[in-house]
Amino acid sequence: SPPPSPQLSSAINDIFSAYYDLTQTLQLTYNLEPAGSHGVWGLDDYYCLSYLFGSSLLCSTTSSPSDVLSESWREDNKSNLYVGRIRFVMELKSRAPFCEHSPMLHSLTGVESWEKVR
């Protein structure tokens, strides 16, 4: 499918980035554990959308899902929703390797293209 229009991409990034920033702030401030629909007040029920929207926006780039493992690539693409959530997870769980604390997210780095991720 064709990539989203620049206006739609911008709106998605702005709205969902603000939402995720708020939920992350609440999680960090009150030491809440993100745990899906059964978590504290369901704060992260919609986190899956950041991966869907973010990977969709990356479909039009020359990067691949394995680039997520590169710290410099994550820094260069930190405004992307997918990359922003990966960065948050890696910062929050920095004591263990990514492949150990987030095996499902890590497994996506072996997928050949962003089209397959989304």
C-alpha positions as CSV (number, residue, x, y, z in Angstrom):
1,S,0.0,0.0,0.0
2,P,1.2,3.6,-0.6
3,P,2.8,5.5,2.3
4,P,0.6,7.9,4.2
5,S,0.4,11.5,3.1
6,P,2.8,13.9,4.8
7,Q,-0.1,15.7,6.6
8,L,-1.5,12.5,7.9
9,S,2.0,11.3,9.0
10,S,2.5,14.6,10.8
11,A,-0.8,14.4,12.6
12,I,-0.3,10.8,13.7
13,N,3.1,11.7,15.0
14,D,2.0,14.8,16.9
15,I,-1.1,13.2,18.5
16,F,0.3,9.9,19.4
17,S,3.6,11.3,20.5
18,A,1.9,13.5,23.0
19,Y,-0.2,10.6,24.3
20,Y,2.8,8.3,24.7
21,D,4.9,11.1,26.3
22,L,2.1,11.6,28.8
23,T,1.7,7.8,29.6
24,Q,5.5,7.4,29.9
25,T,5.7,10.4,32.3
26,L,2.9,8.8,34.4
27,Q,4.6,5.4,34.4
28,L,7.9,6.9,35.5
29,T,6.5,9.3,38.0
30,Y,4.3,6.8,39.8
31,N,6.5,3.7,39.1
32,L,3.6,2.1,37.1
33,E,4.3,-1.2,35.3
34,P,3.1,-1.3,31.7
35,A,1.1,-4.5,31.5
36,G,-1.4,-4.4,28.7
37,S,-5.1,-4.3,29.4
38,H,-4.6,-5.7,32.8
39,G,-2.1,-3.1,33.9
40,V,-2.6,-0.1,36.1
41,W,-5.5,1.9,34.7
42,G,-4.8,0.4,31.3
43,L,-2.3,3.1,30.5
44,D,-0.7,1.2,27.7
45,D,-3.7,-0.3,26.0
46,Y,-2.8,1.5,22.8
47,Y,0.9,1.2,22.8
48,C,0.6,-1.3,20.0
49,L,-0.5,1.5,17.7
50,S,2.9,3.2,18.0
51,Y,4.6,0.1,16.6
52,L,2.0,0.0,13.8
53,F,2.1,3.7,12.8
54,G,5.9,4.0,13.3
55,S,6.7,1.0,11.2
56,S,4.3,2.2,8.5
57,L,6.1,5.5,8.4
58,L,9.5,3.7,8.1
59,C,8.3,1.7,5.0
60,S,9.2,4.6,2.8
61,T,12.8,4.7,4.0
62,T,15.8,2.7,3.0
63,S,16.4,1.4,6.5
64,S,15.6,-2.1,7.7
65,P,14.2,-3.4,11.0
66,S,17.7,-4.6,12.0
67,D,18.8,-0.9,12.1
68,V,16.9,-0.6,15.4
69,L,19.8,-2.3,17.1
70,S,22.1,0.6,16.2
71,E,22.1,3.3,18.9
72,S,23.1,6.0,16.4
73,W,20.2,5.0,14.0
74,R,17.8,5.2,17.0
75,E,19.1,8.6,17.8
76,D,18.8,9.8,14.2
77,N,15.2,8.5,14.1
78,K,14.0,9.2,17.6
79,S,10.9,11.3,16.4
80,N,9.4,8.1,14.8
81,L,6.8,6.5,17.0
82,Y,8.2,2.9,16.7
83,V,11.8,4.1,17.4
84,G,10.6,6.2,20.3
85,R,8.9,3.3,22.1
86,I,11.9,1.0,21.5
87,R,14.2,3.7,23.0
88,F,11.9,4.0,26.0
89,V,11.9,0.2,26.6
90,M,15.7,0.1,26.2
91,E,16.2,3.0,28.6
92,L,13.8,1.6,31.1
93,K,15.3,-1.9,31.1
94,S,18.9,-0.9,30.4
95,R,20.4,-3.5,32.9
96,A,19.7,-6.4,30.6
97,P,20.3,-7.0,26.8
98,F,17.4,-6.1,24.6
99,C,17.1,-9.7,23.3
100,E,16.5,-10.8,26.9
101,H,14.1,-8.2,28.3
102,S,12.1,-7.8,25.1
103,P,12.4,-11.0,23.0
104,M,9.3,-10.3,20.9
105,L,10.4,-6.8,20.0
106,H,13.9,-8.1,19.4
107,S,12.6,-10.8,17.0
108,L,11.3,-8.1,14.7
109,T,14.9,-7.0,14.0
110,G,15.3,-10.2,12.0
111,V,12.4,-9.4,9.7
112,E,13.5,-8.3,6.2
113,S,11.4,-5.2,5.7
114,W,9.3,-2.6,7.5
115,E,6.3,-3.8,5.4
116,K,6.5,-7.2,7.1
117,V,6.7,-5.6,10.5
118,R,3.6,-3.5,10.1
